[in-house]
């Protein structure tokens, strides 16, 4: 199909200059990303603005918007402030979210609540593989208890083998409290 660039760009309502120049990332993108991740791990409670100031102290010529873009792309976030008593997670200040590398690496489970047409509530336990985005299980009941959660996970372990990590949203109700709302994290030795 022979069509000129002017006409093709006019049809899709794009400027012609968008078709000529390929985007080239800056040469210092990878070292800057590594420096941001290093500082985020070292200073767990610092956000991207304070990390920008630390980068400038290390003689990086960097814009806060660029650091924010890399911060979001890498999945970094500031963990919530821990309460004085009853901490449910570790004090290492970790804020780098584990990214799944292969199928069966990280599973996530969550609880979803809905109502039927007559107003009766029901709950669903959903389990997904984060790498392949495959739904491994959806368990539906009026009331979900911790034994139900354990039964579903046990069945999945037998069918697919245990994953390296299991991630929860850390907001578990009384019907699914495995330990008192603690985040469930399993690691194979």
PyMOL commands that place a pseudoatom at each C-alpha (Angstrom):
pseudoatom trace, name=CA, resn=UNK, resi=1, chain=A, elem=C, hetatm=0, pos=[0.000, 0.000, 0.000]
pseudoatom trace, name=CA, resn=UNK, resi=2, chain=A, elem=C, hetatm=0, pos=[1.657, 3.211, -1.183]
pseudoatom trace, name=CA, resn=UNK, resi=3, chain=A, elem=C, hetatm=0, pos=[0.651, 6.187, 0.913]
pseudoatom trace, name=CA, resn=UNK, resi=4, chain=A, elem=C, hetatm=0, pos=[2.647, 9.312, 1.624]
pseudoatom trace, name=CA, resn=UNK, resi=5, chain=A, elem=C, hetatm=0, pos=[3.701, 10.270, 5.137]
pseudoatom trace, name=CA, resn=UNK, resi=6, chain=A, elem=C, hetatm=0, pos=[1.785, 13.559, 5.053]
pseudoatom trace, name=CA, resn=UNK, resi=7, chain=A, elem=C, hetatm=0, pos=[-1.518, 11.889, 4.241]
pseudoatom trace, name=CA, resn=UNK, resi=8, chain=A, elem=C, hetatm=0, pos=[-1.023, 9.058, 6.747]
pseudoatom trace, name=CA, resn=UNK, resi=9, chain=A, elem=C, hetatm=0, pos=[-0.242, 11.524, 9.539]
pseudoatom trace, name=CA, resn=UNK, resi=10, chain=A, elem=C, hetatm=0, pos=[-3.246, 13.659, 8.598]
pseudoatom trace, name=CA, resn=UNK, resi=11, chain=A, elem=C, hetatm=0, pos=[-5.552, 10.610, 8.742]
pseudoatom trace, name=CA, resn=UNK, resi=12, chain=A, elem=C, hetatm=0, pos=[-4.411, 9.595, 12.242]
pseudoatom trace, name=CA, resn=UNK, resi=13, chain=A, elem=C, hetatm=0, pos=[-4.203, 13.241, 13.396]
pseudoatom trace, name=CA, resn=UNK, resi=14, chain=A, elem=C, hetatm=0, pos=[-0.522, 13.120, 14.325]
pseudoatom trace, name=CA, resn=UNK, resi=15, chain=A, elem=C, hetatm=0, pos=[2.193, 15.619, 13.631]
pseudoatom trace, name=CA, resn=UNK, resi=16, chain=A, elem=C, hetatm=0, pos=[4.774, 14.429, 11.121]
pseudoatom trace, name=CA, resn=UNK, resi=17, chain=A, elem=C, hetatm=0, pos=[7.686, 15.101, 13.452]
pseudoatom trace, name=CA, resn=UNK, resi=18, chain=A, elem=C, hetatm=0, pos=[6.447, 12.319, 15.743]
pseudoatom trace, name=CA, resn=UNK, resi=19, chain=A, elem=C, hetatm=0, pos=[7.232, 9.813, 12.979]
pseudoatom trace, name=CA, resn=UNK, resi=20, chain=A, elem=C, hetatm=0, pos=[10.762, 10.981, 12.252]
pseudoatom trace, name=CA, resn=UNK, resi=21, chain=A, elem=C, hetatm=0, pos=[12.659, 11.179, 15.515]
pseudoatom trace, name=CA, resn=UNK, resi=22, chain=A, elem=C, hetatm=0, pos=[12.977, 8.053, 17.626]
pseudoatom trace, name=CA, resn=UNK, resi=23, chain=A, elem=C, hetatm=0, pos=[12.972, 8.667, 21.378]
pseudoatom trace, name=CA, resn=UNK, resi=24, chain=A, elem=C, hetatm=0, pos=[16.441, 8.219, 22.840]
pseudoatom trace, name=CA, resn=UNK, resi=25, chain=A, elem=C, hetatm=0, pos=[16.722, 7.785, 26.604]
pseudoatom trace, name=CA, resn=UNK, resi=26, chain=A, elem=C, hetatm=0, pos=[19.461, 9.815, 28.278]
pseudoatom trace, name=CA, resn=UNK, resi=27, chain=A, elem=C, hetatm=0, pos=[22.820, 8.080, 28.570]
pseudoatom trace, name=CA, resn=UNK, resi=28, chain=A, elem=C, hetatm=0, pos=[22.797, 8.320, 32.381]
pseudoatom trace, name=CA, resn=UNK, resi=29, chain=A, elem=C, hetatm=0, pos=[19.362, 6.676, 32.796]
pseudoatom trace, name=CA, resn=UNK, resi=30, chain=A, elem=C, hetatm=0, pos=[20.622, 3.288, 34.055]
pseudoatom trace, name=CA, resn=UNK, resi=31, chain=A, elem=C, hetatm=0, pos=[23.192, 4.656, 36.546]
pseudoatom trace, name=CA, resn=UNK, resi=32, chain=A, elem=C, hetatm=0, pos=[20.629, 7.169, 37.809]
pseudoatom trace, name=CA, resn=UNK, resi=33, chain=A, elem=C, hetatm=0, pos=[18.030, 4.414, 38.263]
pseudoatom trace, name=CA, resn=UNK, resi=34, chain=A, elem=C, hetatm=0, pos=[20.560, 2.327, 40.194]
pseudoatom trace, name=CA, resn=UNK, resi=35, chain=A, elem=C, hetatm=0, pos=[21.412, 5.317, 42.402]
pseudoatom trace, name=CA, resn=UNK, resi=36, chain=A, elem=C, hetatm=0, pos=[17.714, 5.995, 43.111]
pseudoatom trace, name=CA, resn=UNK, resi=37, chain=A, elem=C, hetatm=0, pos=[17.082, 2.363, 44.072]
pseudoatom trace, name=CA, resn=UNK, resi=38, chain=A, elem=C, hetatm=0, pos=[20.207, 2.306, 46.266]
pseudoatom trace, name=CA, resn=UNK, resi=39, chain=A, elem=C, hetatm=0, pos=[19.142, 5.461, 48.116]
pseudoatom trace, name=CA, resn=UNK, resi=40, chain=A, elem=C, hetatm=0, pos=[15.545, 4.234, 48.439]
pseudoatom trace, name=CA, resn=UNK, resi=41, chain=A, elem=C, hetatm=0, pos=[16.790, 1.037, 50.067]
pseudoatom trace, name=CA, resn=UNK, resi=42, chain=A, elem=C, hetatm=0, pos=[19.195, 2.904, 52.322]
pseudoatom trace, name=CA, resn=UNK, resi=43, chain=A, elem=C, hetatm=0, pos=[16.657, 5.530, 53.415]
pseudoatom trace, name=CA, resn=UNK, resi=44, chain=A, elem=C, hetatm=0, pos=[13.394, 3.612, 53.516]
pseudoatom trace, name=CA, resn=UNK, resi=45, chain=A, elem=C, hetatm=0, pos=[11.122, 6.432, 54.700]
pseudoatom trace, name=CA, resn=UNK, resi=46, chain=A, elem=C, hetatm=0, pos=[12.344, 9.011, 52.164]
pseudoatom trace, name=CA, resn=UNK, resi=47, chain=A, elem=C, hetatm=0, pos=[10.156, 9.936, 49.198]
pseudoatom trace, name=CA, resn=UNK, resi=48, chain=A, elem=C, hetatm=0, pos=[11.266, 10.931, 45.727]
pseudoatom trace, name=CA, resn=UNK, resi=49, chain=A, elem=C, hetatm=0, pos=[11.708, 14.617, 46.662]
pseudoatom trace, name=CA, resn=UNK, resi=50, chain=A, elem=C, hetatm=0, pos=[14.180, 13.889, 49.431]
pseudoatom trace, name=CA, resn=UNK, resi=51, chain=A, elem=C, hetatm=0, pos=[15.910, 11.300, 47.237]
pseudoatom trace, name=CA, resn=UNK, resi=52, chain=A, elem=C, hetatm=0, pos=[16.276, 14.073, 44.626]
pseudoatom trace, name=CA, resn=UNK, resi=53, chain=A, elem=C, hetatm=0, pos=[18.028, 16.261, 47.208]
pseudoatom trace, name=CA, resn=UNK, resi=54, chain=A, elem=C, hetatm=0, pos=[20.364, 13.374, 48.123]
pseudoatom trace, name=CA, resn=UNK, resi=55, chain=A, elem=C, hetatm=0, pos=[21.152, 12.826, 44.446]
pseudoatom trace, name=CA, resn=UNK, resi=56, chain=A, elem=C, hetatm=0, pos=[21.991, 16.512, 44.058]
pseudoatom trace, name=CA, resn=UNK, resi=57, chain=A, elem=C, hetatm=0, pos=[24.305, 16.211, 47.077]
pseudoatom trace, name=CA, resn=UNK, resi=58, chain=A, elem=C, hetatm=0, pos=[26.015, 13.367, 45.214]
pseudoatom trace, name=CA, resn=UNK, resi=59, chain=A, elem=C, hetatm=0, pos=[26.545, 15.825, 42.307]
pseudoatom trace, name=CA, resn=UNK, resi=60, chain=A, elem=C, hetatm=0, pos=[23.793, 14.486, 40.020]
pseudoatom trace, name=CA, resn=UNK, resi=61, chain=A, elem=C, hetatm=0, pos=[22.197, 17.170, 37.837]
pseudoatom trace, name=CA, resn=UNK, resi=62, chain=A, elem=C, hetatm=0, pos=[18.660, 15.858, 38.067]
pseudoatom trace, name=CA, resn=UNK, resi=63, chain=A, elem=C, hetatm=0, pos=[15.126, 17.211, 38.011]
pseudoatom trace, name=CA, resn=UNK, resi=64, chain=A, elem=C, hetatm=0, pos=[12.535, 16.178, 40.623]
pseudoatom trace, name=CA, resn=UNK, resi=65, chain=A, elem=C, hetatm=0, pos=[10.073, 15.284, 37.848]
pseudoatom trace, name=CA, resn=UNK, resi=66, chain=A, elem=C, hetatm=0, pos=[12.585, 12.901, 36.302]
pseudoatom trace, name=CA, resn=UNK, resi=67, chain=A, elem=C, hetatm=0, pos=[13.238, 11.247, 39.663]
pseudoatom trace, name=CA, resn=UNK, resi=68, chain=A, elem=C, hetatm=0, pos=[9.480, 10.898, 40.201]
pseudoatom trace, name=CA, resn=UNK, resi=69, chain=A, elem=C, hetatm=0, pos=[9.066, 9.273, 36.774]
pseudoatom trace, name=CA, resn=UNK, resi=70, chain=A, elem=C, hetatm=0, pos=[11.833, 6.739, 37.494]
pseudoatom trace, name=CA, resn=UNK, resi=71, chain=A, elem=C, hetatm=0, pos=[10.479, 6.256, 41.033]
pseudoatom trace, name=CA, resn=UNK, resi=72, chain=A, elem=C, hetatm=0, pos=[7.051, 5.276, 39.692]
pseudoatom trace, name=CA, resn=UNK, resi=73, chain=A, elem=C, hetatm=0, pos=[8.440, 3.171, 36.840]
pseudoatom trace, name=CA, resn=UNK, resi=74, chain=A, elem=C, hetatm=0, pos=[10.524, 1.102, 39.272]
pseudoatom trace, name=CA, resn=UNK, resi=75, chain=A, elem=C, hetatm=0, pos=[7.562, 0.557, 41.601]
pseudoatom trace, name=CA, resn=UNK, resi=76, chain=A, elem=C, hetatm=0, pos=[9.129, 2.350, 44.572]
pseudoatom trace, name=CA, resn=UNK, resi=77, chain=A, elem=C, hetatm=0, pos=[6.940, 3.668, 47.336]
pseudoatom trace, name=CA, resn=UNK, resi=78, chain=A, elem=C, hetatm=0, pos=[7.308, 4.959, 50.858]
pseudoatom trace, name=CA, resn=UNK, resi=79, chain=A, elem=C, hetatm=0, pos=[6.024, 2.418, 53.384]
pseudoatom trace, name=CA, resn=UNK, resi=80, chain=A, elem=C, hetatm=0, pos=[3.344, 3.597, 55.762]
pseudoatom trace, name=CA, resn=UNK, resi=81, chain=A, elem=C, hetatm=0, pos=[4.474, 4.850, 59.137]
pseudoatom trace, name=CA, resn=UNK, resi=82, chain=A, elem=C, hetatm=0, pos=[4.512, 2.007, 61.625]
pseudoatom trace, name=CA, resn=UNK, resi=83, chain=A, elem=C, hetatm=0, pos=[2.514, 2.245, 64.830]
pseudoatom trace, name=CA, resn=UNK, resi=84, chain=A, elem=C, hetatm=0, pos=[4.526, 2.281, 68.065]
pseudoatom trace, name=CA, resn=UNK, resi=85, chain=A, elem=C, hetatm=0, pos=[3.032, -0.986, 69.264]
pseudoatom trace, name=CA, resn=UNK, resi=86, chain=A, elem=C, hetatm=0, pos=[1.916, -4.042, 67.380]
pseudoatom trace, name=CA, resn=UNK, resi=87, chain=A, elem=C, hetatm=0, pos=[4.152, -3.689, 64.337]
pseudoatom trace, name=CA, resn=UNK, resi=88, chain=A, elem=C, hetatm=0, pos=[3.090, -6.094, 61.626]
pseudoatom trace, name=CA, resn=UNK, resi=89, chain=A, elem=C, hetatm=0, pos=[6.188, -5.795, 59.434]
pseudoatom trace, name=CA, resn=UNK, resi=90, chain=A, elem=C, hetatm=0, pos=[9.943, -5.511, 59.766]
pseudoatom trace, name=CA, resn=UNK, resi=91, chain=A, elem=C, hetatm=0, pos=[11.972, -2.422, 60.634]
pseudoatom trace, name=CA, resn=UNK, resi=92, chain=A, elem=C, hetatm=0, pos=[14.367, -2.712, 57.713]
pseudoatom trace, name=CA, resn=UNK, resi=93, chain=A, elem=C, hetatm=0, pos=[12.647, 0.157, 55.901]
pseudoatom trace, name=CA, resn=UNK, resi=94, chain=A, elem=C, hetatm=0, pos=[12.203, -1.903, 52.774]
pseudoatom trace, name=CA, resn=UNK, resi=95, chain=A, elem=C, hetatm=0, pos=[10.169, -0.108, 50.151]
pseudoatom trace, name=CA, resn=UNK, resi=96, chain=A, elem=C, hetatm=0, pos=[11.160, -1.965, 46.998]
pseudoatom trace, name=CA, resn=UNK, resi=97, chain=A, elem=C, hetatm=0, pos=[8.260, -4.156, 45.964]
pseudoatom trace, name=CA, resn=UNK, resi=98, chain=A, elem=C, hetatm=0, pos=[9.257, -7.658, 44.926]
pseudoatom trace, name=CA, resn=UNK, resi=99, chain=A, elem=C, hetatm=0, pos=[8.727, -8.045, 41.198]
pseudoatom trace, name=CA, resn=UNK, resi=100, chain=A, elem=C, hetatm=0, pos=[7.784, -11.491, 39.927]
pseudoatom trace, name=CA, resn=UNK, resi=101, chain=A, elem=C, hetatm=0, pos=[10.475, -13.014, 37.717]
pseudoatom trace, name=CA, resn=UNK, resi=102, chain=A, elem=C, hetatm=0, pos=[8.728, -16.201, 36.543]
pseudoatom trace, name=CA, resn=UNK, resi=103, chain=A, elem=C, hetatm=0, pos=[5.477, -18.091, 36.866]
pseudoatom trace, name=CA, resn=UNK, resi=104, chain=A, elem=C, hetatm=0, pos=[5.056, -19.400, 40.398]
pseudoatom trace, name=CA, resn=UNK, resi=105, chain=A, elem=C, hetatm=0, pos=[7.393, -16.782, 41.886]
pseudoatom trace, name=CA, resn=UNK, resi=106, chain=A, elem=C, hetatm=0, pos=[4.825, -14.473, 43.550]
pseudoatom trace, name=CA, resn=UNK, resi=107, chain=A, elem=C, hetatm=0, pos=[1.163, -15.222, 44.205]
pseudoatom trace, name=CA, resn=UNK, resi=108, chain=A, elem=C, hetatm=0, pos=[-1.320, -12.658, 45.527]
pseudoatom trace, name=CA, resn=UNK, resi=109, chain=A, elem=C, hetatm=0, pos=[-4.592, -13.252, 47.259]
pseudoatom trace, name=CA, resn=UNK, resi=110, chain=A, elem=C, hetatm=0, pos=[-7.343, -10.860, 48.141]
pseudoatom trace, name=CA, resn=UNK, resi=111, chain=A, elem=C, hetatm=0, pos=[-10.898, -10.851, 49.417]
pseudoatom trace, name=CA, resn=UNK, resi=112, chain=A, elem=C, hetatm=0, pos=[-13.733, -9.297, 47.432]
pseudoatom trace, name=CA, resn=UNK, resi=113, chain=A, elem=C, hetatm=0, pos=[-17.208, -8.710, 48.849]
pseudoatom trace, name=CA, resn=UNK, resi=114, chain=A, elem=C, hetatm=0, pos=[-20.409, -8.233, 46.905]
pseudoatom trace, name=CA, resn=UNK, resi=115, chain=A, elem=C, hetatm=0, pos=[-24.154, -8.611, 47.360]
pseudoatom trace, name=CA, resn=UNK, resi=116, chain=A, elem=C, hetatm=0, pos=[-26.714, -10.660, 45.492]
pseudoatom trace, name=CA, resn=UNK, resi=117, chain=A, elem=C, hetatm=0, pos=[-29.877, -9.141, 44.021]
pseudoatom trace, name=CA, resn=UNK, resi=118, chain=A, elem=C, hetatm=0, pos=[-31.737, -9.763, 47.288]
pseudoatom trace, name=CA, resn=UNK, resi=119, chain=A, elem=C, hetatm=0, pos=[-29.098, -7.922, 49.359]
pseudoatom trace, name=CA, resn=UNK, resi=120, chain=A, elem=C, hetatm=0, pos=[-27.298, -10.906, 50.907]
pseudoatom trace, name=CA, resn=UNK, resi=121, chain=A, elem=C, hetatm=0, pos=[-23.542, -10.517, 51.129]
pseudoatom trace, name=CA, resn=UNK, resi=122, chain=A, elem=C, hetatm=0, pos=[-21.022, -13.025, 49.824]
pseudoatom trace, name=CA, resn=UNK, resi=123, chain=A, elem=C, hetatm=0, pos=[-17.253, -13.051, 49.759]
pseudoatom trace, name=CA, resn=UNK, resi=124, chain=A, elem=C, hetatm=0, pos=[-14.751, -14.250, 47.201]
pseudoatom trace, name=CA, resn=UNK, resi=125, chain=A, elem=C, hetatm=0, pos=[-11.180, -15.319, 47.813]
pseudoatom trace, name=CA, resn=UNK, resi=126, chain=A, elem=C, hetatm=0, pos=[-9.146, -14.694, 44.663]
pseudoatom trace, name=CA, resn=UNK, resi=127, chain=A, elem=C, hetatm=0, pos=[-5.624, -16.018, 44.125]
pseudoatom trace, name=CA, resn=UNK, resi=128, chain=A, elem=C, hetatm=0, pos=[-3.524, -14.902, 41.139]
pseudoatom trace, name=CA, resn=UNK, resi=129, chain=A, elem=C, hetatm=0, pos=[-0.040, -15.554, 39.833]
pseudoatom trace, name=CA, resn=UNK, resi=130, chain=A, elem=C, hetatm=0, pos=[1.469, -12.059, 39.512]
pseudoatom trace, name=CA, resn=UNK, resi=131, chain=A, elem=C, hetatm=0, pos=[3.841, -12.963, 36.682]
pseudoatom trace, name=CA, resn=UNK, resi=132, chain=A, elem=C, hetatm=0, pos=[1.382, -14.598, 34.295]
pseudoatom trace, name=CA, resn=UNK, resi=133, chain=A, elem=C, hetatm=0, pos=[-1.701, -12.759, 35.686]
pseudoatom trace, name=CA, resn=UNK, resi=134, chain=A, elem=C, hetatm=0, pos=[-3.443, -16.133, 35.700]
pseudoatom trace, name=CA, resn=UNK, resi=135, chain=A, elem=C, hetatm=0, pos=[-6.289, -16.521, 38.170]
pseudoatom trace, name=CA, resn=UNK, resi=136, chain=A, elem=C, hetatm=0, pos=[-5.455, -19.656, 40.122]
pseudoatom trace, name=CA, resn=UNK, resi=137, chain=A, elem=C, hetatm=0, pos=[-8.599, -19.785, 42.266]
pseudoatom trace, name=CA, resn=UNK, resi=138, chain=A, elem=C, hetatm=0, pos=[-11.825, -17.975, 43.042]
pseudoatom trace, name=CA, resn=UNK, resi=139, chain=A, elem=C, hetatm=0, pos=[-13.501, -19.389, 46.135]
pseudoatom trace, name=CA, resn=UNK, resi=140, chain=A, elem=C, hetatm=0, pos=[-17.006, -18.042, 46.829]
pseudoatom trace, name=CA, resn=UNK, resi=141, chain=A, elem=C, hetatm=0, pos=[-18.906, -18.394, 50.124]
pseudoatom trace, name=CA, resn=UNK, resi=142, chain=A, elem=C, hetatm=0, pos=[-21.217, -16.365, 52.327]
pseudoatom trace, name=CA, resn=UNK, resi=143, chain=A, elem=C, hetatm=0, pos=[-18.615, -16.442, 55.096]
pseudoatom trace, name=CA, resn=UNK, resi=144, chain=A, elem=C, hetatm=0, pos=[-14.942, -17.172, 54.563]
pseudoatom trace, name=CA, resn=UNK, resi=145, chain=A, elem=C, hetatm=0, pos=[-12.984, -18.470, 57.530]
pseudoatom trace, name=CA, resn=UNK, resi=146, chain=A, elem=C, hetatm=0, pos=[-9.280, -19.023, 57.978]
pseudoatom trace, name=CA, resn=UNK, resi=147, chain=A, elem=C, hetatm=0, pos=[-9.777, -22.768, 57.475]
pseudoatom trace, name=CA, resn=UNK, resi=148, chain=A, elem=C, hetatm=0, pos=[-11.294, -22.048, 54.056]
pseudoatom trace, name=CA, resn=UNK, resi=149, chain=A, elem=C, hetatm=0, pos=[-8.300, -19.915, 53.098]
pseudoatom trace, name=CA, resn=UNK, resi=150, chain=A, elem=C, hetatm=0, pos=[-5.893, -22.615, 54.229]
pseudoatom trace, name=CA, resn=UNK, resi=151, chain=A, elem=C, hetatm=0, pos=[-7.856, -25.288, 52.353]
pseudoatom trace, name=CA, resn=UNK, resi=152, chain=A, elem=C, hetatm=0, pos=[-7.775, -23.290, 49.098]
pseudoatom trace, name=CA, resn=UNK, resi=153, chain=A, elem=C, hetatm=0, pos=[-4.052, -22.545, 49.449]
pseudoatom trace, name=CA, resn=UNK, resi=154, chain=A, elem=C, hetatm=0, pos=[-3.299, -26.200, 50.293]
pseudoatom trace, name=CA, resn=UNK, resi=155, chain=A, elem=C, hetatm=0, pos=[-5.171, -27.350, 47.195]
pseudoatom trace, name=CA, resn=UNK, resi=156, chain=A, elem=C, hetatm=0, pos=[-3.266, -24.845, 45.053]
pseudoatom trace, name=CA, resn=UNK, resi=157, chain=A, elem=C, hetatm=0, pos=[0.056, -25.960, 46.553]
pseudoatom trace, name=CA, resn=UNK, resi=158, chain=A, elem=C, hetatm=0, pos=[-0.760, -29.547, 45.639]
pseudoatom trace, name=CA, resn=UNK, resi=159, chain=A, elem=C, hetatm=0, pos=[-1.870, -28.645, 42.120]
pseudoatom trace, name=CA, resn=UNK, resi=160, chain=A, elem=C, hetatm=0, pos=[0.793, -26.059, 41.154]
pseudoatom trace, name=CA, resn=UNK, resi=161, chain=A, elem=C, hetatm=0, pos=[3.473, -26.498, 43.812]
pseudoatom trace, name=CA, resn=UNK, resi=162, chain=A, elem=C, hetatm=0, pos=[4.169, -23.850, 46.450]
pseudoatom trace, name=CA, resn=UNK, resi=163, chain=A, elem=C, hetatm=0, pos=[5.259, -20.389, 45.213]
pseudoatom trace, name=CA, resn=UNK, resi=164, chain=A, elem=C, hetatm=0, pos=[8.351, -18.617, 46.456]
pseudoatom trace, name=CA, resn=UNK, resi=165, chain=A, elem=C, hetatm=0, pos=[6.277, -15.750, 47.932]
pseudoatom trace, name=CA, resn=UNK, resi=166, chain=A, elem=C, hetatm=0, pos=[2.640, -15.095, 48.749]
pseudoatom trace, name=CA, resn=UNK, resi=167, chain=A, elem=C, hetatm=0, pos=[1.475, -11.479, 48.955]
pseudoatom trace, name=CA, resn=UNK, resi=168, chain=A, elem=C, hetatm=0, pos=[-1.629, -10.258, 50.735]
pseudoatom trace, name=CA, resn=UNK, resi=169, chain=A, elem=C, hetatm=0, pos=[-3.096, -6.776, 50.958]
pseudoatom trace, name=CA, resn=UNK, resi=170, chain=A, elem=C, hetatm=0, pos=[-2.487, -6.948, 54.734]
pseudoatom trace, name=CA, resn=UNK, resi=171, chain=A, elem=C, hetatm=0, pos=[-6.086, -5.975, 55.463]
pseudoatom trace, name=CA, resn=UNK, resi=172, chain=A, elem=C, hetatm=0, pos=[-7.655, -9.240, 56.451]
pseudoatom trace, name=CA, resn=UNK, resi=173, chain=A, elem=C, hetatm=0, pos=[-11.013, -9.501, 58.137]
pseudoatom trace, name=CA, resn=UNK, resi=174, chain=A, elem=C, hetatm=0, pos=[-11.762, -11.668, 61.135]
pseudoatom trace, name=CA, resn=UNK, resi=175, chain=A, elem=C, hetatm=0, pos=[-12.964, -14.478, 58.874]
pseudoatom trace, name=CA, resn=UNK, resi=176, chain=A, elem=C, hetatm=0, pos=[-9.577, -14.782, 57.187]
pseudoatom trace, name=CA, resn=UNK, resi=177, chain=A, elem=C, hetatm=0, pos=[-7.185, -13.646, 59.877]
pseudoatom trace, name=CA, resn=UNK, resi=178, chain=A, elem=C, hetatm=0, pos=[-4.161, -15.844, 59.618]
pseudoatom trace, name=CA, resn=UNK, resi=179, chain=A, elem=C, hetatm=0, pos=[-2.397, -14.647, 62.700]
pseudoatom trace, name=CA, resn=UNK, resi=180, chain=A, elem=C, hetatm=0, pos=[-4.179, -11.217, 63.461]
pseudoatom trace, name=CA, resn=UNK, resi=181, chain=A, elem=C, hetatm=0, pos=[-4.181, -9.568, 60.065]
pseudoatom trace, name=CA, resn=UNK, resi=182, chain=A, elem=C, hetatm=0, pos=[-0.523, -10.166, 59.382]
pseudoatom trace, name=CA, resn=UNK, resi=183, chain=A, elem=C, hetatm=0, pos=[0.848, -10.230, 55.890]
pseudoatom trace, name=CA, resn=UNK, resi=184, chain=A, elem=C, hetatm=0, pos=[1.484, -13.782, 54.807]
pseudoatom trace, name=CA, resn=UNK, resi=185, chain=A, elem=C, hetatm=0, pos=[4.880, -14.277, 53.225]
pseudoatom trace, name=CA, resn=UNK, resi=186, chain=A, elem=C, hetatm=0, pos=[6.267, -17.739, 52.482]
pseudoatom trace, name=CA, resn=UNK, resi=187, chain=A, elem=C, hetatm=0, pos=[9.724, -18.498, 51.210]
pseudoatom trace, name=CA, resn=UNK, resi=188, chain=A, elem=C, hetatm=0, pos=[10.979, -21.839, 50.036]
pseudoatom trace, name=CA, resn=UNK, resi=189, chain=A, elem=C, hetatm=0, pos=[14.287, -22.768, 51.626]
for i in range(1, 189): cmd.bond("trace and resi %d" % i, "trace and resi %d" % (i + 1))
show_as sticks, trace
zoom trace
